[in-house]
Amino acid sequence: MRDDSGAHLTLFPTAPNLLTLLRICIAPFLVVAVLQASYGLAFALFVAAGLTDALDGALARILKQRSMLGQYLDPIADKLLLSTLFLVLMYKKLIPPAVTVLVFGRDVGIVLVGAILYAAAGRREFSPSYFGKANTLAQIAAVAAVLLYKVTPVRWVAFLRIGALDATIFLTIFSGLHYAWAASRRTPTPSASADDRK
């Protein structure tokens, strides 16, 4: 199967998909490491998970192994890893509850918006915006900084942790509002729908 750009699409496992599955498999070990206060191991596992995230996208482009499974699996793996870590780090009192609530609230809101778009306009795709990607990077930086600070509590890591958490709060709110604005433009109005039926 090929998409409109001519890139090869397949449902079968590929090297990028295997890396994505590996990232999902790392998640429970990472959670256990945090719960056991093995922050050095947790930081190393988080870096390994980040490397698989970077490599799967690069391999998909280089090997032309874009797959339908990968298009759905990759963001799910990212959300599973980050959302779980925010919960666990909040439980360990390393991340303020307000940050975790904002992160989860935005994700739930995006899922609801996607459901509304599908119901109203039959749209299954809802590509992430640059603000959404920036928010994901801020979340990754926040988790990394929080874990690194437990390993190396030096001043620059403390500043990085505060900055990354502040950026996460700002970008979570801003990207959530941007998604809502983009969704309002994609949802057909009653007048537009009536015109389409003529």
ABEGO torsion letter per residue (X at the ends): XBBAAGBBBBABBBAAAAAAAAAAAAAAAAAAAAAAGBAAAAAAAAAAAAAAAAAAAAAAAAAGABBAAAAAAAAAAAAAAAAAAAAAAAAAGABBAAAAAAAAAAAAAAAAAAAAAAAAAGBABBBBBAAAAAAAAAAAAAAAAAAAAAABBBAAAAAAAAAAAAAAAAAAAAAAAAAAAAAAAABBBAAAAAAAAX
